[in-house]
Amino acid sequence: MPLRVSQTIPVLRIFDVAKAREFYLDFLGFALDWEHRFEPGMPVYMQVSRAGLVLHLSEHHGDACPGSTVFLRVTGLDDYHREITAKGYGYLRPGVEPTFHNSRGMELADPFGNRLRLDEANPSAPAE
């Protein structure tokens, strides 16, 4: 049987659970699916999700490289932009900008240097 990938789940390195929760849950509106620690006081490994995107966030050394980028093709970018902008998050004021490939995008940088790069096709742009 040939290999078939059923889901891709990026792992992003975090260094502070409270800041991760503030950014991913409170600001971006993700749901916390589960959280794991081998014992109290140990690093956390958690899963968050929203709108079909699942991310693993890890405090474990070596799980991921800080400063990674996840590229996401999306629809509904303007509505999502309005939703998160209305929250008045003090550390990021993202904008929606044209991109080089006839799309529009918004980049969201988390407190740990990781980026979610949302990209939506621009229906009014001519095809490349």
N, CA, C and O atoms as a GROMACS GRO file, in nm:
protein
  512
    1MET      N    1   0.085  -0.116   0.000
    1MET     CA    2   0.000   0.000   0.000
    1MET      C    3   0.090   0.124   0.000
    1MET      O    4   0.185   0.130   0.078
    2PRO      N    5   0.063   0.222  -0.086
    2PRO     CA    6   0.146   0.344  -0.091
    2PRO      C    7   0.123   0.432   0.033
    2PRO      O    8   0.017   0.428   0.096
    3LEU      N    9   0.225   0.508   0.065
    3LEU     CA   10   0.214   0.601   0.177
    3LEU      C   11   0.106   0.703   0.151
    3LEU      O   12   0.092   0.754   0.040
    4ARG      N   13   0.028   0.734   0.253
    4ARG     CA   14  -0.076   0.836   0.244
    4ARG      C   15  -0.072   0.917   0.373
    4ARG      O   16  -0.079   0.860   0.482
    5VAL      N   17  -0.062   1.047   0.363
    5VAL     CA   18  -0.060   1.134   0.480
    5VAL      C   19  -0.202   1.178   0.509
    5VAL      O   20  -0.270   1.233   0.422
    6SER      N   21  -0.248   1.156   0.630
    6SER     CA   22  -0.385   1.192   0.665
    6SER      C   23  -0.396   1.329   0.732
    6SER      O   24  -0.502   1.391   0.731
    7GLN      N   25  -0.286   1.378   0.792
    7GLN     CA   26  -0.288   1.509   0.856
    7GLN      C   27  -0.145   1.554   0.881
    7GLN      O   28  -0.058   1.472   0.910
    8THR      N   29  -0.123   1.683   0.870
    8THR     CA   30   0.005   1.743   0.904
    8THR      C   31  -0.018   1.830   1.027
    8THR      O   32  -0.108   1.914   1.029
    9ILE      N   33   0.065   1.811   1.129
    9ILE     CA   34   0.052   1.890   1.252
    9ILE      C   35   0.188   1.952   1.283
    9ILE      O   36   0.277   1.882   1.330
   10PRO      N   37   0.204   2.082   1.257
   10PRO     CA   38   0.330   2.147   1.291
   10PRO      C   39   0.350   2.150   1.443
   10PRO      O   40   0.255   2.164   1.520
   11VAL      N   41   0.476   2.139   1.484
   11VAL     CA   42   0.514   2.152   1.624
   11VAL      C   43   0.591   2.283   1.636
   11VAL      O   44   0.689   2.305   1.565
   12LEU      N   45   0.546   2.370   1.726
   12LEU     CA   46   0.611   2.499   1.747
   12LEU      C   47   0.667   2.505   1.889
   12LEU      O   48   0.602   2.462   1.984
   13ARG      N   49   0.787   2.557   1.901
   13ARG     CA   50   0.853   2.568   2.031
   13ARG      C   51   0.800   2.689   2.106
   13ARG      O   52   0.790   2.798   2.050
   14ILE      N   53   0.768   2.670   2.232
   14ILE     CA   54   0.724   2.779   2.320
   14ILE      C   55   0.813   2.778   2.444
   14ILE      O   56   0.878   2.678   2.474
   15PHE      N   57   0.815   2.891   2.516
   15PHE     CA   58   0.898   2.902   2.635
   15PHE      C   59   0.820   2.944   2.758
   15PHE      O   60   0.876   2.949   2.868
   16ASP      N   61   0.692   2.975   2.743
   16ASP     CA   62   0.612   3.024   2.855
   16ASP      C   63   0.466   2.987   2.827
   16ASP      O   64   0.405   3.038   2.733
   17VAL      N   65   0.412   2.898   2.909
   17VAL     CA   66   0.276   2.849   2.887
   17VAL      C   67   0.173   2.961   2.897
   17VAL      O   68   0.079   2.965   2.817
   18ALA      N   69   0.188   3.051   2.993
   18ALA     CA   70   0.091   3.160   3.008
   18ALA      C   71   0.090   3.250   2.885
   18ALA      O   72  -0.017   3.289   2.838
   19LYS      N   73   0.207   3.284   2.833
   19LYS     CA   74   0.213   3.366   2.712
   19LYS      C   75   0.158   3.292   2.591
   19LYS      O   76   0.093   3.353   2.505
   20ALA      N   77   0.183   3.162   2.583
   20ALA     CA   78   0.129   3.082   2.472
   20ALA      C   79  -0.023   3.079   2.478
   20ALA      O   80  -0.090   3.095   2.375
   21ARG      N   81  -0.078   3.060   2.596
   21ARG     CA   82  -0.224   3.061   2.612
   21ARG      C   83  -0.282   3.197   2.576
   21ARG      O   84  -0.383   3.204   2.506
   22GLU      N   85  -0.220   3.305   2.622
   22GLU     CA   86  -0.268   3.440   2.591
   22GLU      C   87  -0.270   3.463   2.440
   22GLU      O   88  -0.366   3.520   2.388
   23PHE      N   89  -0.166   3.420   2.370
   23PHE     CA   90  -0.157   3.442   2.226
   23PHE      C   91  -0.250   3.349   2.148
   23PHE      O   92  -0.335   3.396   2.073
   24TYR      N   93  -0.234   3.219   2.166
   24TYR     CA   94  -0.308   3.123   2.082
   24TYR      C   95  -0.455   3.109   2.121
   24TYR      O   96  -0.541   3.099   2.034
   25LEU      N   97  -0.485   3.110   2.250
   25LEU     CA   98  -0.623   3.090   2.292
   25LEU      C   99  -0.699   3.223   2.299
   25LEU      O  100  -0.804   3.239   2.236
   26ASP      N  101  -0.647   3.318   2.375
   26ASP     CA  102  -0.719   3.444   2.397
   26ASP      C  103  -0.720   3.533   2.273
   26ASP      O  104  -0.824   3.585   2.236
   27PHE      N  105  -0.605   3.551   2.210
   27PHE     CA  106  -0.595   3.641   2.095
   27PHE      C  107  -0.640   3.574   1.965
   27PHE      O  108  -0.728   3.627   1.897
   28LEU      N  109  -0.582   3.461   1.931
   28LEU     CA  110  -0.614   3.399   1.802
   28LEU      C  111  -0.740   3.314   1.804
   28LEU      O  112  -0.791   3.277   1.698
   29GLY      N  113  -0.793   3.283   1.921
   29GLY     CA  114  -0.919   3.211   1.930
   29GLY      C  115  -0.910   3.061   1.909
   29GLY      O  116  -1.009   2.997   1.875
   30PHE      N  117  -0.792   3.003   1.930
   30PHE     CA  118  -0.778   2.858   1.922
   30PHE      C  119  -0.840   2.795   2.045
   30PHE      O  120  -0.856   2.860   2.148
   31ALA      N  121  -0.876   2.668   2.034
   31ALA     CA  122  -0.925   2.589   2.148
   31ALA      C  123  -0.809   2.504   2.199
   31ALA      O  124  -0.728   2.455   2.120
   32LEU      N  125  -0.801   2.487   2.329
   32LEU     CA  126  -0.704   2.395   2.388
   32LEU      C  127  -0.766   2.256   2.383
   32LEU      O  128  -0.866   2.230   2.450
   33ASP      N  129  -0.707   2.166   2.304
   33ASP     CA  130  -0.760   2.030   2.290
   33ASP      C  131  -0.712   1.940   2.403
   33ASP      O  132  -0.789   1.862   2.460
   34TRP      N  133  -0.584   1.950   2.435
   34TRP     CA  134  -0.527   1.874   2.546
   34TRP      C  135  -0.390   1.930   2.581
   34TRP      O  136  -0.327   2.002   2.504
   35GLU      N  137  -0.347   1.893   2.701
   35GLU     CA  138  -0.218   1.938   2.752
   35GLU      C  139  -0.155   1.821   2.826
   35GLU      O  140  -0.225   1.747   2.896
   36HIS      N  141  -0.024   1.802   2.811
   36HIS     CA  142   0.045   1.690   2.875
   36HIS      C  143   0.174   1.736   2.941
   36HIS      O  144   0.251   1.813   2.884
   37ARG      N  145   0.197   1.686   3.061
   37ARG     CA  146   0.325   1.699   3.131
   37ARG      C  147   0.356   1.560   3.188
   37ARG      O  148   0.266   1.491   3.236
   38PHE      N  149   0.482   1.520   3.183
   38PHE     CA  150   0.518   1.390   3.239
   38PHE      C  151   0.496   1.387   3.390
   38PHE      O  152   0.464   1.282   3.446
   39GLU      N  153   0.514   1.502   3.455
   39GLU     CA  154   0.483   1.518   3.597
   39GLU      C  155   0.479   1.667   3.626
   39GLU      O  156   0.527   1.746   3.545
   40PRO      N  157   0.422   1.708   3.739
   40PRO     CA  158   0.413   1.851   3.770
   40PRO      C  159   0.551   1.918   3.764
   40PRO      O  160   0.651   1.860   3.807
   41GLY      N  161   0.554   2.038   3.710
   41GLY     CA  162   0.677   2.112   3.698
   41GLY      C  163   0.760   2.079   3.575
   41GLY      O  164   0.860   2.146   3.548
   42MET      N  165   0.720   1.978   3.500
   42MET     CA  166   0.792   1.940   3.378
   42MET      C  167   0.740   2.025   3.261
   42MET      O  168   0.633   2.085   3.272
   43PRO      N  169   0.814   2.030   3.150
   43PRO     CA  170   0.769   2.107   3.033
   43PRO      C  171   0.634   2.056   2.981
   43PRO      O  172   0.600   1.938   2.994
   44VAL      N  173   0.559   2.148   2.923
   44VAL     CA  174   0.427   2.115   2.869
   44VAL      C  175   0.437   2.082   2.720
   44VAL      O  176   0.523   2.134   2.648
   45TYR      N  177   0.348   1.996   2.676
   45TYR     CA  178   0.325   1.967   2.534
   45TYR      C  179   0.174   1.974   2.518
   45TYR      O  180   0.102   1.899   2.584
   46MET      N  181   0.125   2.063   2.431
   46MET     CA  182  -0.019   2.082   2.420
   46MET      C  183  -0.063   2.087   2.274
   46MET      O  184   0.016   2.115   2.184
   47GLN      N  185  -0.189   2.061   2.254
   47GLN     CA  186  -0.249   2.072   2.122
   47GLN      C  187  -0.356   2.179   2.125
   47GLN      O  188  -0.443   2.180   2.212
   48VAL      N  189  -0.349   2.270   2.025
   48VAL     CA  190  -0.452   2.372   2.006
   48VAL      C  191  -0.504   2.359   1.864
   48VAL      O  192  -0.435   2.310   1.775
   49SER      N  193  -0.629   2.404   1.843
   49SER     CA  194  -0.686   2.393   1.709
   49SER      C  195  -0.789   2.501   1.684
   49SER      O  196  -0.850   2.556   1.775
   50ARG      N  197  -0.804   2.529   1.555
   50ARG     CA  198  -0.907   2.622   1.510
   50ARG      C  199  -0.926   2.605   1.360
   50ARG      O  200  -0.828   2.600   1.285
   51ALA      N  201  -1.050   2.596   1.317
   51ALA     CA  202  -1.087   2.599   1.174
   51ALA      C  203  -1.008   2.500   1.089
   51ALA      O  204  -0.968   2.531   0.977
   52GLY      N  205  -0.985   2.381   1.143
   52GLY     CA  206  -0.914   2.279   1.067
   52GLY      C  207  -0.763   2.279   1.086
   52GLY      O  208  -0.696   2.186   1.041
   53LEU      N  209  -0.708   2.381   1.152
   53LEU     CA  210  -0.565   2.386   1.179
   53LEU      C  211  -0.538   2.329   1.318
   53LEU      O  212  -0.600   2.371   1.416
   54VAL      N  213  -0.447   2.235   1.326
   54VAL     CA  214  -0.405   2.176   1.452
   54VAL      C  215  -0.257   2.207   1.469
   54VAL      O  216  -0.177   2.185   1.378
   55LEU      N  217  -0.221   2.259   1.586
   55LEU     CA  218  -0.081   2.288   1.618
   55LEU      C  219  -0.045   2.219   1.748
   55LEU      O  220  -0.126   2.209   1.840
   56HIS      N  221   0.079   2.170   1.755
   56HIS     CA  222   0.134   2.123   1.880
   56HIS      C  223   0.232   2.229   1.928
   56HIS      O  224   0.317   2.275   1.852
   57LEU      N  225   0.220   2.267   2.054
   57LEU     CA  226   0.307   2.366   2.116
   57LEU      C  227   0.386   2.296   2.225
   57LEU      O  228   0.329   2.230   2.312
   58SER      N  229   0.519   2.310   2.219
   58SER     CA  230   0.604   2.232   2.308
   58SER      C  231   0.708   2.318   2.378
   58SER      O  232   0.775   2.401   2.316
   59GLU      N  233   0.719   2.296   2.510
   59GLU     CA  234   0.828   2.356   2.588
   59GLU      C  235   0.951   2.266   2.591
   59GLU      O  236   1.055   2.306   2.643
   60HIS      N  237   0.941   2.146   2.535
   60HIS     CA  238   1.051   2.050   2.541
   60HIS      C  239   1.167   2.090   2.452
   60HIS      O  240   1.149   2.116   2.333
   61HIS      N  241   1.286   2.096   2.509
   61HIS     CA  242   1.407   2.126   2.434
   61HIS      C  243   1.425   2.022   2.324
   61HIS      O  244   1.416   1.902   2.349
   62GLY      N  245   1.451   2.068   2.204
   62GLY     CA  246   1.476   1.977   2.093
   62GLY      C  247   1.353   1.937   2.013
   62GLY      O  248   1.367   1.873   1.909
   63ASP      N  249   1.233   1.971   2.059
   63ASP     CA  250   1.113   1.934   1.984
   63ASP      C  251   1.096   2.015   1.857
   63ASP      O  252   1.045   1.964   1.757
   64ALA      N  253   1.138   2.140   1.859
   64ALA     CA  254   1.118   2.225   1.743
   64ALA      C  255   1.217   2.341   1.752
   64ALA      O  256   1.274   2.368   1.857
   65CYS      N  257   1.236   2.406   1.640
   65CYS     CA  258   1.329   2.519   1.632
   65CYS      C  259   1.251   2.649   1.650
   65CYS      O  260   1.157   2.675   1.574
   66PRO      N  261   1.287   2.730   1.747
   66PRO     CA  262   1.218   2.860   1.762
   66PRO      C  263   1.233   2.942   1.635
   66PRO      O  264   1.336   2.937   1.568
   67GLY      N  265   1.131   3.018   1.601
   67GLY     CA  266   1.136   3.103   1.483
   67GLY      C  267   1.088   3.035   1.357
   67GLY      O  268   1.125   3.077   1.248
   68SER      N  269   1.008   2.933   1.368
   68SER     CA  270   0.954   2.862   1.252
   68SER      C  271   0.837   2.938   1.191
   68SER      O  272   0.775   3.022   1.257
   69THR      N  273   0.806   2.908   1.065
   69THR     CA  274   0.692   2.966   0.997
   69THR      C  275   0.601   2.855   0.946
   69THR      O  276   0.647   2.758   0.887
   70VAL      N  277   0.471   2.872   0.970
   70VAL     CA  278   0.369   2.781   0.916
   70VAL      C  279   0.290   2.861   0.813
   70VAL      O  280   0.231   2.963   0.847
   71PHE      N  281   0.288   2.815   0.688
   71PHE     CA  282   0.217   2.881   0.579
   71PHE      C  283   0.079   2.818   0.566
   71PHE      O  284   0.068   2.696   0.555
   72LEU      N  285  -0.026   2.902   0.568
   72LEU     CA  286  -0.163   2.852   0.566
   72LEU      C  287  -0.241   2.916   0.453
   72LEU      O  288  -0.248   3.038   0.445
   73ARG      N  289  -0.299   2.837   0.366
   73ARG     CA  290  -0.394   2.887   0.267
   73ARG      C  291  -0.530   2.891   0.336
   73ARG      O  292  -0.576   2.792   0.392
   74VAL      N  293  -0.594   3.008   0.330
   74VAL     CA  294  -0.718   3.028   0.406
   74VAL      C  295  -0.823   3.097   0.319
   74VAL      O  296  -0.794   3.146   0.210
   75THR      N  297  -0.944   3.098   0.370
   75THR     CA  298  -1.051   3.184   0.320
   75THR      C  299  -1.108   3.255   0.443
   75THR      O  300  -1.092   3.207   0.556
   76GLY      N  301  -1.172   3.368   0.422
   76GLY     CA  302  -1.229   3.444   0.534
   76GLY      C  303  -1.128   3.530   0.607
   76GLY      O  304  -1.146   3.560   0.725
   77LEU      N  305  -1.021   3.569   0.538
   77LEU     CA  306  -0.912   3.645   0.601
   77LEU      C  307  -0.960   3.779   0.658
   77LEU      O  308  -0.921   3.815   0.769
   78ASP      N  309  -1.041   3.852   0.585
   78ASP     CA  310  -1.087   3.983   0.634
   78ASP      C  311  -1.170   3.969   0.762
   78ASP      O  312  -1.154   4.048   0.855
   79ASP      N  313  -1.259   3.872   0.767
   79ASP     CA  314  -1.340   3.850   0.887
   79ASP      C  315  -1.251   3.812   1.006
   79ASP      O  316  -1.272   3.862   1.117
   80TYR      N  317  -1.155   3.726   0.984
   80TYR     CA  318  -1.065   3.686   1.091
   80TYR      C  319  -0.980   3.805   1.139
   80TYR      O  320  -0.958   3.822   1.258
   81HIS      N  321  -0.935   3.885   1.044
   81HIS     CA  322  -0.858   4.005   1.079
   81HIS      C  323  -0.941   4.098   1.169
   81HIS      O  324  -0.891   4.147   1.270
   82ARG      N  325  -1.066   4.121   1.131
   82ARG     CA  326  -1.154   4.205   1.213
   82ARG      C  327  -1.173   4.145   1.353
   82ARG      O  328  -1.170   4.217   1.453
   83GLU      N  329  -1.192   4.014   1.358
   83GLU     CA  330  -1.213   3.946   1.487
   83GLU      C  331  -1.095   3.966   1.582
   83GLU      O  332  -1.113   4.005   1.697
   84ILE      N  333  -0.974   3.939   1.535
   84ILE     CA  334  -0.860   3.947   1.626
   84ILE      C  335  -0.820   4.092   1.653
   84ILE      O  336  -0.772   4.122   1.762
   85THR      N  337  -0.839   4.181   1.557
   85THR     CA  338  -0.806   4.323   1.578
   85THR      C  339  -0.896   4.382   1.687
   85THR      O  340  -0.851   4.464   1.766
   86ALA      N  341  -1.020   4.342   1.690
   86ALA     CA  342  -1.115   4.393   1.789
   86ALA      C  343  -1.076   4.356   1.932
   86ALA      O  344  -1.123   4.419   2.026
   87LYS      N  345  -0.991   4.256   1.949
   87LYS     CA  346  -0.951   4.214   2.083
   87LYS      C  347  -0.850   4.308   2.147
   87LYS      O  348  -0.831   4.305   2.268
   88GLY      N  349  -0.785   4.392   2.067
   88GLY     CA  350  -0.690   4.488   2.122
   88GLY      C  351  -0.569   4.425   2.187
   88GLY      O  352  -0.521   4.476   2.289
   89TYR      N  353  -0.519   4.317   2.134
   89TYR     CA  354  -0.399   4.251   2.186
   89TYR      C  355  -0.283   4.350   2.185
   89TYR      O  356  -0.255   4.411   2.082
   90GLY      N  357  -0.217   4.367   2.297
   90GLY     CA  358  -0.116   4.471   2.312
   90GLY      C  359   0.016   4.447   2.244
   90GLY      O  360   0.098   4.539   2.238
   91TYR      N  361   0.041   4.328   2.193
   91TYR     CA  362   0.174   4.296   2.141
   91TYR      C  363   0.179   4.275   1.990
   91TYR      O  364   0.287   4.249   1.936
   92LEU      N  365   0.066   4.285   1.921
   92LEU     CA  366   0.066   4.262   1.777
   92LEU      C  367  -0.056   4.327   1.715
   92LEU      O  368  -0.168   4.309   1.761
   93ARG      N  369  -0.033   4.402   1.610
   93ARG     CA  370  -0.141   4.464   1.532
   93ARG      C  371  -0.121   4.427   1.386
   93ARG      O  372  -0.071   4.508   1.307
   94PRO      N  373  -0.159   4.305   1.348
   94PRO     CA  374  -0.133   4.260   1.211
   94PRO      C  375  -0.223   4.331   1.110
   94PRO      O  376  -0.334   4.374   1.143
   95GLY      N  377  -0.174   4.342   0.990
   95GLY     CA  378  -0.251   4.398   0.880
   95GLY      C  379  -0.262   4.296   0.768
   95GLY      O  380  -0.186   4.199   0.763
   96VAL      N  381  -0.358   4.318   0.680
   96VAL     CA  382  -0.372   4.234   0.561
   96VAL      C  383  -0.305   4.308   0.446
   96VAL      O  384  -0.337   4.424   0.419
   97GLU      N  385  -0.211   4.242   0.380
   97GLU     CA  386  -0.130   4.304   0.275
   97GLU      C  387  -0.132   4.219   0.149
   97GLU      O  388  -0.150   4.098   0.156
   98PRO      N  389  -0.114   4.284   0.030
   98PRO     CA  390  -0.098   4.205  -0.091
   98PRO      C  391   0.033   4.126  -0.085
   98PRO      O  392   0.131   4.172  -0.027
   99THR      N  393   0.034   4.008  -0.145
   99THR     CA  394   0.155   3.928  -0.151
   99THR      C  395   0.200   3.916  -0.295
   99THR      O  396   0.132   3.962  -0.387
  100PHE      N  397   0.313   3.855  -0.314
  100PHE     CA  398   0.375   3.848  -0.447
  100PHE      C  399   0.306   3.751  -0.542
  100PHE      O  400   0.339   3.750  -0.661
  101HIS      N  401   0.217   3.672  -0.496
  101HIS     CA  402   0.156   3.569  -0.583
  101HIS      C  403   0.005   3.588  -0.597
  101HIS      O  404  -0.072   3.493  -0.583
  102ASN      N  405  -0.035   3.713  -0.623
  102ASN     CA  406  -0.177   3.746  -0.646
  102ASN      C  407  -0.267   3.701  -0.532
  102ASN      O  408  -0.379   3.656  -0.553
  103SER      N  409  -0.216   3.714  -0.413
  103SER     CA  410  -0.291   3.679  -0.294
  103SER      C  411  -0.283   3.794  -0.196
  103SER      O  412  -0.218   3.896  -0.221
  104ARG      N  413  -0.350   3.776  -0.085
  104ARG     CA  414  -0.342   3.871   0.026
  104ARG      C  415  -0.303   3.790   0.147
  104ARG      O  416  -0.342   3.674   0.162
  105GLY      N  417  -0.226   3.852   0.235
  105GLY     CA  418  -0.177   3.775   0.348
  105GLY      C  419  -0.172   3.855   0.475
  105GLY      O  420  -0.178   3.978   0.476
  106MET      N  421  -0.162   3.780   0.584
  106MET     CA  422  -0.146   3.838   0.717
  106MET      C  423  -0.049   3.748   0.793
  106MET      O  424  -0.067   3.626   0.796
  107GLU      N  425   0.052   3.808   0.853
  107GLU     CA  426   0.147   3.730   0.930
  107GLU      C  427   0.128   3.757   1.078
  107GLU      O  428   0.119   3.871   1.121
  108LEU      N  429   0.123   3.649   1.155
  108LEU     CA  430   0.102   3.656   1.299
  108LEU      C  431   0.225   3.598   1.368
  108LEU      O  432   0.252   3.479   1.357
  109ALA      N  433   0.300   3.681   1.438
  109ALA     CA  434   0.420   3.637   1.509
  109ALA      C  435   0.387   3.613   1.655
  109ALA      O  436   0.336   3.702   1.723
  110ASP      N  437   0.416   3.492   1.703
  110ASP     CA  438   0.388   3.462   1.843
  110ASP      C  439   0.499   3.516   1.933
  110ASP      O  440   0.601   3.563   1.882
  111PRO      N  441   0.483   3.510   2.064
  111PRO     CA  442   0.584   3.566   2.155
  111PRO      C  443   0.719   3.494   2.152
  111PRO      O  444   0.813   3.538   2.216
  112PHE      N  445   0.729   3.383   2.079
  112PHE     CA  446   0.849   3.301   2.076
  112PHE      C  447   0.920   3.307   1.941
  112PHE      O  448   1.016   3.233   1.918
  113GLY      N  449   0.873   3.395   1.852
  113GLY     CA  450   0.936   3.412   1.721
  113GLY      C  451   0.880   3.323   1.612
  113GLY      O  452   0.927   3.330   1.498
  114ASN      N  453   0.782   3.240   1.642
  114ASN     CA  454   0.717   3.158   1.540
  114ASN      C  455   0.616   3.244   1.466
  114ASN      O  456   0.561   3.339   1.522
  115ARG      N  457   0.592   3.211   1.339
  115ARG     CA  458   0.499   3.288   1.257
  115ARG      C  459   0.394   3.197   1.192
  115ARG      O  460   0.424   3.089   1.142
  116LEU      N  461   0.271   3.246   1.195
  116LEU     CA  462   0.164   3.186   1.116
  116LEU      C  463   0.142   3.282   1.000
  116LEU      O  464   0.103   3.397   1.022
  117ARG      N  465   0.166   3.237   0.879
  117ARG     CA  466   0.151   3.320   0.760
  117ARG      C  467   0.025   3.277   0.688
  117ARG      O  468   0.024   3.175   0.619
  118LEU      N  469  -0.084   3.356   0.704
  118LEU     CA  470  -0.212   3.326   0.642
  118LEU      C  471  -0.216   3.388   0.503
  118LEU      O  472  -0.178   3.503   0.485
  119ASP      N  473  -0.261   3.312   0.405
  119ASP     CA  474  -0.261   3.356   0.266
  119ASP      C  475  -0.396   3.321   0.203
  119ASP      O  476  -0.442   3.207   0.208
  120GLU      N  477  -0.459   3.423   0.143
  120GLU     CA  478  -0.588   3.403   0.078
  120GLU      C  479  -0.580   3.449  -0.067
  120GLU      O  480  -0.529   3.558  -0.095
  121ALA      N  481  -0.629   3.368  -0.158
  121ALA     CA  482  -0.629   3.405  -0.300
  121ALA      C  483  -0.710   3.534  -0.318
  121ALA      O  484  -0.815   3.552  -0.255
  122ASN      N  485  -0.660   3.621  -0.403
  122ASN     CA  486  -0.727   3.747  -0.431
  122ASN      C  487  -0.807   3.729  -0.560
  122ASN      O  488  -0.749   3.726  -0.668
  123PRO      N  489  -0.940   3.716  -0.551
  123PRO     CA  490  -1.019   3.688  -0.670
  123PRO      C  491  -1.018   3.800  -0.774
  123PRO      O  492  -1.049   3.777  -0.890
  124SER      N  493  -0.982   3.922  -0.732
  124SER     CA  494  -0.980   4.033  -0.828
  124SER      C  495  -0.847   4.048  -0.900
  124SER      O  496  -0.835   4.127  -0.994
  125ALA      N  497  -0.746   3.973  -0.857
  125ALA     CA  498  -0.614   3.983  -0.919
  125ALA      C  499  -0.607   3.897  -1.045
  125ALA      O  500  -0.666   3.789  -1.049
  126PRO      N  501  -0.534   3.945  -1.148
  126PRO     CA  502  -0.517   3.862  -1.268
  126PRO      C  503  -0.430   3.741  -1.237
  126PRO      O  504  -0.342   3.747  -1.150
  127ALA      N  505  -0.453   3.632  -1.307
  127ALA     CA  506  -0.375   3.510  -1.287
  127ALA      C  507  -0.232   3.531  -1.333
  127ALA      O  508  -0.207   3.604  -1.429
  128GLU      N  509  -0.138   3.468  -1.264
  128GLU     CA  510   0.003   3.478  -1.303
  128GLU      C  511   0.033   3.389  -1.420
  128GLU      O  512   0.147   3.384  -1.467
   0.00000   0.00000   0.00000
